[in-house]
Amino acid sequence: MARDEACRGWAAPLALVVCMAQAVAAGPAAQGSERAPMRTDWLIDAPGRKAACAVSADGSEIALDNGLIRRVFRLKPNAAAIAFDNLMTGQALLRAVKPEAGVELDGVVYAVGGLTGQPDLAFLRPEWLDAMRAEPAAFQLSGYEIGTTAAPFGWKRSRPSEGRPWPPPGAALALHFAPPQGKLAGISVDVHYELYDGLPALAKWLVVHNSGTRPVQIDHFTSEILGVVESESVVDPTERWTPPSIELLSDYAFGGGTPQNSNHTTYWMPDPAYATQVSYELKTPCLLESRPPLGPGIEIVPRSSFTTFRTFELVYDSTDRERRGLALRRFYRTLAPWSTESPLMLHLTSTDPQIARAAIDQCAEVGFEMVILSFGSGLNMEDTSPANIARFKALADYAHGKGLQIGGYSLLASRRISDQDDVIDPKTGKPGGAIFGSSPCLGSRWGLAYFEHIRAFLEQTGFDLLEHDGSYPGDVCASTTHPGHKGLEDSQWTQFQQIAALYRWCRERGIYLNVPDWYFLSGSNKTAMGYRESNWSLPRAEQHIHARQNLYDGTWEKAPTMGWMFTPLVQYHGGGAAATIEPLREHLPDYEQHLANNLGYGAQACYRGPRLYDSPETKALVVKWVRWFKEHRTILESDVIHLRRADARDLDAILHVNPSLPEKGLAVFYNPTSRPITREWDLPLHDTGLKSRARIRQETGPERVFTLDRAGNARLSVTVKPHGVTWFVVR
């Protein structure tokens, strides 16, 4: 393939560079791809190498490399990944060459790229490559382009965040494929890759173009196919299998509050072509695929294109849960940086103008930053009548005048609308059978109108937030009369596009999104940290233990800014006086414990009620903790090291770390018992970046210098009063 043949336009915008990429020093890019493991810690010290795309001197191979991971492609006789290396550990991830993708068009399945003829699929010798051949029935490489990353949608920064760049800087590569000879005239497929600076992750997606004269339907696609090195060899069938150190995620995520249970696109499959595997039945799940669970079933009309979801491939350097969590949280800070926005918020239970304005005044006085008009408050964002718009615009204007942001709650999916507008169960042909029992179809007339109403309400009132409950969880719909989709096969894809389009629209306008689902990569800011709602009706003392357990468990996969908690200032799901904080002045110790729990973890709660204080003493308490939080906000919202989970028997603790700050660590210890507790504690400071010594002070006391042991620990004596909390600042 001549270099000038590679330079043609992309469907997506890209800052192009000349396609004469910097060649590697000598020979094919795959030669010498096995490297010694990294000597530095990428989570502490930013890797010196930026992401780059390099073509080999002989033009036969091209490599994406950022010093953490490296993916190499053979370009002749067809394009295929021939290496995927974990440079952090020196291990190869790839054992076999597979097609770069697969597409089903008008009922016919086609491979995109790939090479055949590998003698043994357990490993790939470089000397085998020259003998491998292109599959004639597959899409064939016609060119490539190299460039830099581009944002899939905009981000208006309307509140404090970590300030990470958007898009994340890095290198981009597009491989262009033409259809097999004599097939699919006018159809072409682009396979896009992005590799990011300082992150062991890349993105991949497809764009199918139709420049022909007739429509073509994309029935299905598989945007990633990897013959992965298995992490264990098991002869007999097994129900539990340990996957390798790679995790696939996508922005086509829904129906769950974690990366795992919202992931409907990752499939670990057997590879029956791998004849030398240890599994006697050839069922080792070592073929990794990324594809939608249904459809998409979308018609691509002439002179148009279809773009798949983005698959993100995150490579781990450890099996340690904490370290993998740090990597995953860094991934979301980088690829969804709006998730680091985390305002202090009151969940206001009334829209009565007098109560609402008084609550706004209180928020401004104590340092809160956002008011959310909660469920049951009287807000209806589907009502776009002039009177309703004027009413809430006046309230928004008042809040803005006090320096606060304001928004409100709307329920979408978990309710019934009508037989004509609800999703149709494909098993019965009748309404019902949805994930939440009943749900409107987002492609029904009601669904299409709902999104118009929400956009209009947000624009016309100037609201800064949408709390979107019952977000689309992945329901399918067998209706053939809804205007937003044709039938069952395209129903999931089109409904997801409706919800994702709203969230991206909000992100581009700086509208904050509280969504109890994993829509971060589509623009949402925050989801529930993870709690059982009825537990907030338990006695107050029990709530505190549950809360810290929920915070501890939730921050394995979420940064503190990604998950909201809850504080029942008024009754919630029952429990009466024993469960609530109101009257606030009568329960100051419990109110303070809620503040210490949440702010000590760097997380924000929905403080649900009509007010934040009811006496000077209550106000002073809230001000105290808000000031403390804002004084240490940057470190408190940084990464988390889990020290000990709450069990109501002994101290529980959390450590915040950030090697780039003057305050490199902040440890918070809680005593859930009625007796004072003193413990000697080895505080793990490796992830603060400190090497030999640390300066540590308890609360506002004097600093002491501690010598770290070989593991990076500082030996502390920790004393916490009964039902108390204390903290240590590390410099």
N, C-alpha and C positions, 0 to 999 in steps of 0.2 A: 504494500500500500504506500503510495507516494505521500510525502508529507503534505503537499498542497491539496491532495484529495481529502485530507482530514478536516479542512477548515470550512465548515458550513454552519448555518445558523442554528441556534438552539431554540427550543420551544420556550424554555424558562430563561429569564434574564441572567446573564453571567458576565462578569468582568473578564473578558477574554484576554489571553496572552497569545503571542505568536506560537504556532504549533511546533516550533523548533525548541522543544523543552531541553533543559540542561541534561546532557547525557551523563550516565554514571561513568566512573573512571575507566572501566574496561570490561568488555564482554557483556553477556546477557544480564539483565537485572536480577534474575533468580540466582546467579552464581554467588556463593558466599552469603546467602540469606540467613543461614543459621549463625546467630551471634551469641556472644556471652550475655548473660543477664545484665540488666542495668545495675549500676553501682549506687545511683542516687534514688531517692524516694520521690516519685512524681507528684504525690499528694502534698509534699512539703516544699520541694524545690522545683520551680517551673523548668521543664525540660528545655535545654538550650536550642534544640532543633525545632524549627517550625514545620508544619505540614507542607509537603511538596510532592509534585508529580514529576517523575523523571523517566525519560525514554532511554533505553539501552543504546550503546554506540552503534550497534548493527541494525537498530530499528525493529528488532523482533519482539521486544518486550517493553512493558511500561509498568512502573511501580508507584504506588501511593505509600508514603512513609512519613511518620512524624516522630520517629525515635522511640515510640511506645508500641506501635503496631505497624505492620507492613503488609500490603497486599500487592501481589505481582500478577500481571496478566500477560499471557502469550498473545501475540497479535496475528501470527501466521501459523497455519492456513486459515484459522478462524480465531476469534477472541475467546479466551477462557482464563479464569483464575487458576494459577499453577502454584501459588504459595500464599498463605495467610499466616503470618508469624507474630507471636507474642514476644516482642523484643524486651519486655520487662522481665521475663523468665527465661528467654532463649528457646522456647518451645514452639514447634510447628502445630498449627491448628488444623491444617488441611492434610488429608491423606489421599484424596482422589480428585480428579478433574470431573466437573459436572457442567451442564449448561449454565450460562449466566442467568437465565430466566426461562419461563415457559408461558405461553399464551394460548388460550383456546379461542379461536375466531370462527364464528359461524359453525360451531360444532366440531372443528378440527383442531387438534392439539399440535403446537409447533414448539420446538426447542429454540431458544435464542442463544446463539453462540455454542461454545463447547467443543471438545475434542474427543475422539474415540481412539481405542487401541491401547489403553494403559494395561500392561500385563497383570498387575496385581494391585487391587484397590486398597490394600492395607498401608501402602506407602508409595511415594512418587519419586523415582530416581530422575535427576535432571537429564541423564543421557537417553531416557525414553522419549523425551519430548519431540525430538526431530522426526521420530517415526510415527507420531500420532497424527491423525487425519481429521478433517472436518466432516461432519455429518451432512450429506447433500440436502436432506430434507429440512435442515435447520435454517433459521435466519443467519445470514452471513455478514461479517464485519465489513462495513463500507467506509469507515472513517472514524476519527475521534477528535475530541477537543479538550483542551486543558484550560482551566481558569481558576477563579476563586469562589468562595461560598456566596450564596445569595439568600436573602430572607424570604421564606415562603409567605409571610404576611408581616404587616407592620406592628410596631409596638410604640405607642405614645406613652412616655414616662410621666405619669401624673402624680407620683408619690415616691417617697424614698425607697431605694432598693440597693442591692450590692453594686449597681452600676456596671454590670458586665456588658461587654459589647454585643450588639445584635446587628447582623447575624454573627455567630461565633466565627472568628477568623480561621481560615484554613484553605485547603486546596480542593479543587473540584475536577472531575473527569467525566466526560460523556463518551460512551461507545455507541456508534451509530450502526444499525443493522438493517440490511435490505432483505426482502423475502426470498425464499428459495426460488430458484429459476423456474419460471412459468407459473408461479403461484402468486395470488394476492397482489395484483397490480396496484401500485399506488400506496401500499401499506408499508410503513417502516416503524422500527422500534428503537428508541433511544434508552440506554441503560445509564443512569446517572449515579455518581458517587460523590460524596463529600467526606473529607477527612479533616479533623479539627485540631488546631494547635493545643498541645498540652492535655489532651484527653484521649484515652485509648478507645476511641469509638469512631465509627464511620456511619454515614447514612447511605441508603440505596433506594432508588425508585425507578419506575418505568414511565415513559411517555410513548403512547401508540398514536402514530399520525396516519391520517387518511387523506391523501392527496389524489385519490382516484375519483371515479365517477359514480360509484354506488356505495350505499351504507354498508358497514360491516359491524357485526355485534361481537363485543368482547364478552364471552360467556364467563371466563375465569382467567386468572393469571396466578403465577407463582413468581414473585419478584426476587426471591433468593433461594438458591439450592446449593448447599454446601456438604460435601463429603468430609465430615469432621472426624478428627482423630478421637476414638472412643476413650473415655476416662477409666473404664474398667472392662474386663473381659469375663463374661459369665457364660458358661456352657449351657446351663439349663434355663428354662423360662423363669423370669423373676418379675415381681410386681413393683419392686423399687429399683431404680437405676440412678446412679449419680451422673449428671450431665457434665460435660467439659466446662472449661473456664470461659465460656462465652454466653452472653445473654442477648436474645433478640427482643426488641421492643418496637412499638410502632405508634404513629399518631392516629391510627384507626383503633382506638382503645375506648371501651365503654363497659358499663355494667359491673363495676367493681370499685372498691376503695383502695386497692393496692396495685402495683405494677403486674402482679401475677394474675389476680382474678379478673382484671380488666383486659388481659391479653388474650385476644381471640385469633391472632394471626401467626403464632409460632407453633410449629409442629415438629416434634422429634419422631422421625419415621425409620422403619427398617430399611436397609439397603440390600435387597436380594441379589444385586449384581456383585456385591462384595462376597465372593465365594470362599475366601480364606479366613473369614471372621471366626472367632471362637464359638459363638452361638451355634449350637447344632442345627437349630431350625432357621438360621440366618435372620434372626429377629432383633439383633442389637439395634437400638434406636440411635443410630449414628449418622442419619441423613437429616440435615436441618433445613427446614423449609419455612418461608414466610409467604402467606397467602390469606385471602379472606375466607371466612367460614361459609359464605354463600355468595353467589354471583361473581362480579357485579351485574351482569346481564344488561349492559349499557350499549346502546347503538351509537356508533361513531359515524356521523354523517360526513359526506365529502367536505373537504377543506376544514376539518376540525381535528381535534386531538383528545385523547383520554389520558389522564395522569393518575397513577396509582397512589396509594398511601406511601409514606416514607417508612422504611424499616431501618432501625438503628441497631448497630451491632457493637455491644459493649464488651470489652475483653477484660477479665479480672487477672490480677497477679497473685492471688492468694485464695485459699479456701476458708480463711478466717472470716467469721460473720461480720465482725466490726469493720474489717478492712474492705470487704465487699460492699458493705453499707456505705462507707465513706466514698467509694468509687461511684456507686449508684446515685448518691445524693449530689456529688460533683457533676454527674451527667445532667441531672435535672436543673441544677443551678446554671449550667452552661447552655443547654438546649431549650430551657424554658425559664429564662432569667427573671421574668415577671413573677415567678413563684417566690422570689425574695422580697417582694412587697408585702408588708404585713402590718396594717394599721391597727391601733387599739380601737376596739369597737363596742358600742352599746347596742344590744338587740332590743329595740324599743317596742313595747307591747301596745302602744296606743298611737293613733293618728289624730287624736283630739288636739287642735291647734295649741291650746293652753298647755297641755301636758307635754306635747312634743317640743314646744319652744323652751319650756323650762328644762327639759332633758338636754336639749342642745346647749343651753347656757351652762349646765353642769359639766357636760363633756368638755367644753372650751375651758372652763375654770380648772379642771383637774388634769388636763393634758391628754384626754382621749382625742382620737383623730377621725372617727367615722361613726355615723349613726345608721343603723339598719332598721327599717320599719319591718318588724317581724311578722310571721304568720299569725293570724288572729288579731292583727293591729287595726284592720279596717282598710288596708291598702289593696286596691285592685288595679294592677298594671295593664290588664286587658281592656280597661275602660279608658278610651281615648277621647271621650267627650270633652268639649271645651271647658266645662265646669270642673271636671276631675283634673284635667291638665293644669288649669289655673290654680287649683287648690294645692297641688303638690309642687308646682313650680314656685309658688310663694314660700313654701316650706324649704325647698332647696335653696332659694335665694337667701333665706334667713340663715340657714346653716353655713352657706358660703361666706356670708358676711361675718360669721364668727370664726372663719378659718377652718371649718369642718367640711368633710365630704359626707354625702348622704345617698342612700339608695334603699332598695326594698326587695321584698320576697315575692316570688311567683312560682306557682306549682305547675308542672308540665305533665309528666308522663303517668304518674300513679293516680289516675282518676278516670272516671267514665264520662264520655261526652254524649254519644248517641250511637245507634246502630249504624248510621251512615258514616260516621267519622271515626269510630274506634277501629283498632286493628282487627283483622279477620284471621281467625285461627285456621291454618291450612289443614288441620286434622278434621275440623268439624264444618268449616265453611261458614262459621257464625262468629259474631263478636265474642271476645274473651280469649283466654289462654295466654295472655300476656305475662311477662315476667312479674309484674305487680298485680296480676289478676285482670284488671281492665286498664286500657291505655288508649288515648287517641293516636291515630296514625299521623305522623308528622307530614305525610303527603296527602292527607285528606283536605277537603276545603277548609274545615276548622283549623287544621294544623298550619296550612299556608297562611291563613288569616292571623293566627296567633302570633307568628313571627313578625308579621307586618305591624301588629298592635304593639308588641314589645319594643321594636325599634322606634316606632313613632313616640311612644311614651318616654323612653329614655332620651331621645333627642329633644323633645319639646319641653320636658321638665328640667333638663340639665342634671338629671340624676348621675351620680358617680359610681354606682354599684348596682349589680344585679345578683341577688341570691336566688339561684335557679334550682329549686328542689325537684326531685323526680326527673332529673335530666334523662335524656334518651338512653335506655339501658341495653338496646340491641334487639328490640322486638321486630319480628318479621310480620308481613301482612300479605294475605292472599287475595285481597281485593283487586279487581280489574277495573274498577270505576273511579278510584281516587285519582285526581288530576296530577299528583306529584310522583306517581310511579306507575309502571305498566302492569306489574303483577308480583308474584312472590319473589322471583329471582333477583329483581332489582330493588326490592322493598327495603332491605337493610342498608344497602349502599346509599340510596337516595335519602333515606331518613337521616342517616349519619351526616351526609353533606349539609342538610338543612341546619342541624344543630351546630356543626363545626363552623359553618358560615356565620352564624350569629355570634359565636364566641370569638372568631377572628375579627369580625366587625367591631365587637366591644374592645378587643385588644388594641386595634388601630385607633380607637377613640379614647383610650385611657380609662375605660369603664371597668371597674374591679369586678371579678367573678368569683363568688363563693358557689362551688358546685360539688355536691356530694357524689362525685364520680371522678375517674382518673382522666380528665380532659386537659391535663397540663400542656401536652404537646400540641393541642389545638387552641391554646390561649387562656385556659382558666388559671386563676391565681392560687386557689386554696381548696382543699377538700377536708372532710372531717378527719381529725387525728385518728379516730377509731374508738368508739365507745358505744355502749348499749344505752339507748335513750332512757329506758325505764329505770336505769341505775341512779338517775338524778332524783328519783323519788325516795331513795334510801335515806336513812338518818345521816345527818351532816358528817359525822365522824367517819362513816363508811365511805362516803363520797370522796373524801380526800385520798384514801388509800387507792380506791379505784382510779381516781384521776391520775395519780402519779404512775400507776401501773399502765394506764392507757398512754400516757406521755412517753414512758420508757419504751413500750412496745412499738408505738407509732413512729418513733424517731429512728428506728433501724432503717426504714426505707424512705422516710420523709425528713427533709430539713425542718427545723422548728417552725420556719415561716410557712411551710406547706400545709400544715394541719391546724384546724380550729378545734378548740375545746369548748366547754359549756360551764356556765355558772348560773344556777337557778335562783336568781334574786327573788323571784316569785315562784309559786308552785308550777311544776312541770311534770306531767304524767302522774300526778298524785303525790302522796307522801305527807301532805298537810304541813303543819307548823314544824314538825321534826326535820323536814327535808329542806325548807326554804330559809333564806337569809333575812327576808323581811319579817319584822321591822329591822332594818339594817343596824341601827344603833344598839339593838339588844343582842346581836350576834357578831360583835366585832372580831373575836378570835377566829371564828369560822370564815368570815369575809376575808380577813387577812390571810388565812391559810389558802383560800382559793387564789388570791392574788400572788402569793408566794409560790404556789404550785406552778401556775401557768407562766408567770413572768420569769421565774427561776429557770424554767426550761426554754425560755425564749419564744414561747408560743402565745398566741392570742386566743382568748375565749370569747364566746358570745355571752356577754353579761346581760341576761334577759330579765327585763323588768321595766318599770316606768321611770326609774331614776338611779343615779349612782350613789347618792348620799342623802341622808335625812337628818343630819345634825353636824355641828362643827367637828365633833370627834370622828365621825364617819368620813367626812371630807378630808380631814387631815390624814387619815389612814390611807385613803386612795391616793392622795397626792404623794405621800411618802413612797409608796411602791412604784408609782408611775415615774417619779423622779429617779429612783434607783434604777429602774429598767432603762430609762433613756440615757442615764449616765454610762451604762455598760451595754447599751443596745447592740453595738456592732459585734462584740464578742458573744453576747447571748444569742444572737441570731446566726452565729457561725456554726461550724460542724460540732457534732456531739460524739463524745466517747461515753459508753454506758459503763457505769461503775457498779451499781447494785440496785436491783429491782425492789420496789416496795413490797414488803410482806407483813407489815404491822408488828414485827417482832424486834427489828433492829434498824440501824441507820440505813437509809437508801440514798443514792447519790447519782449525780450526773456531772460530767466535765465538758465544758465548751472549749474548743481549741481553734486557733487561727494563727499560723506562723507569720502572717504578713502584718499583724497588728502590734502596737506597743503592749496592749493587754493580750498576751498570747494564750492565756487560759483563764477560765473562771469555773471553779468547782462549787457546787451547791449540795449541801448535806441536810437531810430532813430526819427528824426524830419523831416517829409516830407513837411513841410510848409515853407513859405517865412518869417516867423516871429519867434523870439525866444519863447520858451515855457518853463514854470516852472510848475512842478506838485509835489504835495505831494504824495508819493507812498508807499504803504505797501508792502514791498518786502517779499514774502513768502519763508522762509528759513528752513521750516521743513525738506525738503529732502536733505539739506546739512548735517544733523546730529547734527547741533548746537542746544543746548537746551535753554540757557538763555541769552547768549551774543554773539555778533559777532564783529569782527574788519573789517571795510569796508573802502576802499579808492577809490576815483574817479580818474581813469587813474593813473598817477604817483604821485598824491598828497599824503598828510599825511593820516595815518590811524586814524579813529575815532572808539570808542567803542560804540556800540548800544545795548541797552537792548531789548530783544525780548518779544513781548506780549505773551499771553497764547496760541495763535494759531501759534506762531513761526515766526511772522512778524517783520521786522525792518522798522521803519518809516523813509523814505528818502525824501529829497528835491532834485528833479532832474531838472536840467536846461540844455537844448540842444539848440544850436545855429541854425539858419535857415538852412535847408537842411543838418543838421549836425548829428553826431553820438557821443555818449559818452558811457563809460563803467565803471562799479564798480566791484572791486575785493573783494571777501568775504573770510575772514579767520576765 
